[in-house]
Amino acid sequence: MKCSNCKKEDQWLEMMGDDFICKKCINKNKIMGLVFRTHVDTFQFLLRQITPKNYSEFMEIDRKKIESLVNLKKYGIFLKTTNVVEID
């Protein structure tokens, strides 16, 4: 089968709404790619809960939406923080 995004042949594709997506295109979303590489069961749970209609909606999934559904630290997934605090 072919990936709906990059049009390359791949045996293992994930179904996201109307699209079939390869693992290389999944990894373009930084956080979901990390969850996919480390915990496939959690990744599939997140896809069932969020239910993106296509690949572009999948790419819009952000950290807040993921953390509202799953405690990533429980599974040993630690994300770098982007918060910068300036001390006067």
N, C-alpha and C positions, 0 to 999 in steps of 0.2 A: 504494500500500500504506500501511497505518497503522503507526505506531510502537507497539510493545507497551507502552511506558512512558507516554508522554504522549497517545497515541491521536490524534495529528495526522497528516494525510496528508503524505507525502513521497515523492519519486521515488527518492531514494538512501538506502537503509537498510543498515546493517551487521548481519550475522547473528551473534548471540552465543548459542550453544546453541539453545534453543527460541524465543528472542525475536528480533524485528527491531527495531533501535534506530536512531533518527535521530541526526544529528550534534549537535544541541542537547543531547540526553540523554547522548551520549558525553562532551561537554565538562564534564559535572557531576563526573566523576572528573578531578581537577586534573592529575595527571601523565599519565594516558592521553590526556586531551583535548589536552594540549600535544604529545604524540607524534603524535596523529592530525592535528593542524593543520599540523605541520611536516614529518613524514616518514610518509606513509601506508604505504609498504612495511614500515617497521619496526613500525608499529602492527599490520599484518596478521600479521607474523612473531610478535609477542608474543601475539596472539590464538590463533594455531596452537599455540604452545608452552604457554600457560597453560590454554587450553580452558575458559573459564567455561561453566557449564551454563545460566545465565540472567543477567538484568541485575543481580540482587542480588549474585551472585558476582563480576560484573565490577566493581561498586562497591567490593568488598572488596580489590581488587588494590592493593597498597601499593608503596612505593618500593623496599623491600628485594627483593621478588619480581622487579620489573622489572630492577633493577641486577644481579641474579644471572644474568639471561639475556642482557642486552645492555649494552654499554658506551656509555652515552648521550653521553658527552663525545666519543667518536669521530665521532658524527654531528652534533656541534655543538649538542647540547641541554644546556643548563646549568640545573640546578635550584638554587633557593635552599636553603641549609642551614637547618635549624631548630635546630641545636646552639648552645647558649649556654654560654660558658665564663666563669666568674667568677674573676678574679685577685685574690688577697688581698694 
